[in-house]
Amino acid sequence: MQVLLSETIISNKIYNDGLNDGLNGGVNHLFLLIKDKPGLNTKQLKDVIKTSQRTVERLIKELKKADKIIFKGVPKTGGYYVVNDDK
């Protein structure tokens, strides 16, 4: 029984690590896109990465929380930009 429990723990760790890598990959992909094409809004970002608006908003929330990006402009015509680390 101990071996089965160990295999389950190992399997869950691999699954969770893979899941976390996937989530981080989405955030990193969006960050690099904003860095490469600054000024895009959520609708434009959604069209480029071919995902839902809600997913883009969730990824943007993570990047804003980490102080990696900011929104400049008015809601209708503004977009997202990478925060400069030159302080």
Secondary structure, DSSP 8 states (H G I E B T S, - for coil): -HHHHHHHHHHHHHHHHHHHHHHHHHHHHHHHHHHHSTT--HHHHHHHHT--HHHHHHHHHHHHHTTSEEEES-TTT-EEEE-----
